[in-house]
Each structure stands twice: as structure tokens, then as C-alpha cells.
């Protein structure tokens, strides 16, 4: 989905505000329905975020709505940007007790804060969903349980890691185009930079990588796994940005990519970045499994067959993944819980993967033969099941603190500023640390 949520002069922030106003008048948190409304189907509003095909719910929702005339699902895609827009607005709605949907998506970066506020959420145990524990890896399940034992979140997808690349642009640069040969070009990130320089020497009208932030995230998660599976906070929620080698290593890599002129200077999950995907402004982007749907959705039909999926330099990593929760303010918590249950069932998550590429967190879905053998037509029939499914069971989660989303946004703003020239390279690291401290409060 490349069309801007700010079309017609409406900013993303005002669009979210408009949504909030609409909720107060007609949503699950608004005025009591007219007497005749009892005969009408219950509408469950599922609020999501993300670029491209988003959570991949299009087909799953259509199937539910065709089979459940008494309860209908309406997805509300609020914005592409989680940290900058979706989560700050959602926090306001949750604190106010009004405005949130009946089911809301939460990125991994928001789960620390969500978990710390059990008063925001319906307890899914009341609807029998504690029975779902065996469907998920222990870490995925436990992240959806509050310290006092309330089950508030069910896992949607997980990350995994690959690298998406444009075969036509690689061919233009005289580089291999077959995924196995492309994967063999780089065992580590130094190799990746060397390939980028070869690419840039031959291709002048496009850049090797989308920007600094996406690849920074990939390197950060890889390095975090080598440093106790922590990134910005330690497991006691102490800020460790200036102490964790993982952060500095990822920062140094992003700095080098920028200094060498290998990036298109685009910040991920912006309209400009989405447009750049469609126009061929860059040749590579870091791709956890859910990014496949983002790339294909942004690129559109014209990109089909031009993109492929290779191994990521450095080997593996786990970036991303989300949960579904039911806000306590929902007027239809029973129906909302049923929808969250349906959207995280093995059959549903398996179909989302085969349709759009979001790797299931449901372990039964991971073992589904359709998932294991899945190929993606958009990405030149890439064997995405083989690429992602085999590693899913061994993925190690990185601990993310209560204020992770806020700190992540502050850090990525500095890294983007360094790339676009608004932050001097020599001052960027100290500004990153200072801004992280401010964001952590």
C-alpha cells in the first residue's frame, strides 16, 4: 500500500485525531446504540499499522466476514509508522479509556510498556484463551502476559531475517542475480559494503540500499544476540545505549554506509520510502519475513519478478513481530477476543504467510507443510518457507525495555539525520546517546 495516509492535505496526526473523533460517535467506545442496533451485526474494529500489506489480514478478514454475519471485522490501518505515530496515539487512547479499537496490534517495541499496564487490557483468560499457551514459543506467549498473570496479547508473527534485492538492478551493475549466487557474495557486512561499492561504481541513478535505518536495525539485532540479547535496555530496564557494544557496532556500520554514499537517504515507513520502493530508488533492503509484504505492497504489480530474497550478511537475526490485544475499553470484549483468537490460529497465520509473507509465531502454523514449502510469486518464486520456517523455532528474542519504542524513535531520527546531512557525522554518536537519555525519561 503506497497511497499516503496523508492524502488530500490531511496529515497523519490529524487523520488519527479524526479517527478518534469518529470513535467517540460511532465506535465500540462511543454512545449507546439506538434500540434497533441490537438486530445489527457487531462490528469489531481491528486497528493495525505498517507499510505494504500491513498485517496481511485482507483475505483472513474476508473469510471471517463471509462466515460470521453476526460479527463483522473492520480493519483500520492507522499509519505505516509505529513508533512515531501509532503507538503514541494508542497510548493516549488507552490512558483516556476511549478511542482504541476492539482489537489492537502492538509491535514488539511497545510490548514492554503494554505489559506494564494491565489496567489497559481485557483479560483473555476470561474467554478461555489461556488454552492457547501451547500454540506459541514460550517467549512469545510470556510477552503477552502481565506480571500479575493477565493474558492480554496473542502472538501474530515473528521476524527472521533475509535481504531483499532487485534482480534487474543487480544485472545492470554486472552482479549475479540468482539468489544463491547473490547470497554467496557476502558472508559478513564488510563484504556487503564492498558489493555496494561495486554496484555504485556501475549504477549512478539509484542507490545500493534504501537508507541507514533499516540495515542499522538488522545489524543491531544480530549484534544484540552476541551481547546478552539486549539492545537499548538491560533486563532490569536500565538504559545501556552507550554501554552496549551492539548499539555502537550498528551505528558505526550505518555511518560507513552513509559516508560511502551507498544509501538513498530514505527513512523507512515514510511515503517517500514507499515511493522509492516503487520507483526503483534502491536495490537492497533488510527483510525480516514481514518486510516481504511491505516491499511487495509498496512496489505494486510493476515490481513482481524484479525482487528476490537472499541470505542476510552476518547470518540470521530476529527483527520484529507483533501481538493482538483487546483494550479494556471495548464494548464487545467477548467478540473481540474471538476475533483475536481467530487471527492467531494456526490455519489463519499459515494462510497469511503463504499469501503475504508474515512468518507465523504459532508453532503449529510453522510446522504446516504449506508454510514449509511456500514460495512467493512476487519475489521470483523465492522459497520463503525454506528461508524462514526452518529458523523460526530457534529464534532468540531480544529484550526490549518499557521505553524501547520511544528510544528507538529518537535514535533512528539521529541516524536518519546523519544520513540526510542534518546531523554532523562527528556529533551524531553523542547526540544519539543524549537523545536516547531524554526519550527514556
Secondary structure as GFF3:
##gff-version 3
##sequence-region A 1 441
A	DSSP	three_ten_helix	7	9	.	.	.	ID=ss1
A	DSSP	alpha_helix	12	26	.	.	.	ID=ss2
A	DSSP	three_ten_helix	35	39	.	.	.	ID=ss3
A	DSSP	beta_strand	42	49	.	.	.	ID=ss4
A	DSSP	alpha_helix	58	67	.	.	.	ID=ss5
A	DSSP	beta_strand	71	79	.	.	.	ID=ss6
A	DSSP	pi_helix	82	86	.	.	.	ID=ss7
A	DSSP	alpha_helix	87	96	.	.	.	ID=ss8
A	DSSP	beta_strand	103	107	.	.	.	ID=ss9
A	DSSP	three_ten_helix	108	110	.	.	.	ID=ss10
A	DSSP	alpha_helix	111	115	.	.	.	ID=ss11
A	DSSP	three_ten_helix	118	120	.	.	.	ID=ss12
A	DSSP	three_ten_helix	124	127	.	.	.	ID=ss13
A	DSSP	three_ten_helix	129	135	.	.	.	ID=ss14
A	DSSP	alpha_helix	138	142	.	.	.	ID=ss15
A	DSSP	beta_strand	153	158	.	.	.	ID=ss16
A	DSSP	beta_strand	162	166	.	.	.	ID=ss17
A	DSSP	alpha_helix	167	172	.	.	.	ID=ss18
A	DSSP	alpha_helix	179	183	.	.	.	ID=ss19
A	DSSP	alpha_helix	189	202	.	.	.	ID=ss20
A	DSSP	beta_strand	207	209	.	.	.	ID=ss21
A	DSSP	alpha_helix	212	226	.	.	.	ID=ss22
A	DSSP	alpha_helix	245	259	.	.	.	ID=ss23
A	DSSP	alpha_helix	271	279	.	.	.	ID=ss24
A	DSSP	beta_strand	282	287	.	.	.	ID=ss25
A	DSSP	alpha_helix	289	299	.	.	.	ID=ss26
A	DSSP	three_ten_helix	301	303	.	.	.	ID=ss27
A	DSSP	beta_strand	307	310	.	.	.	ID=ss28
A	DSSP	beta_strand	321	325	.	.	.	ID=ss29
A	DSSP	alpha_helix	333	343	.	.	.	ID=ss30
A	DSSP	alpha_helix	346	356	.	.	.	ID=ss31
A	DSSP	alpha_helix	363	366	.	.	.	ID=ss32
A	DSSP	alpha_helix	369	372	.	.	.	ID=ss33
A	DSSP	alpha_helix	384	384	.	.	.	ID=ss34
A	DSSP	pi_helix	385	389	.	.	.	ID=ss35
A	DSSP	alpha_helix	390	392	.	.	.	ID=ss36
A	DSSP	alpha_helix	404	420	.	.	.	ID=ss37
A	DSSP	alpha_helix	425	440	.	.	.	ID=ss38
###
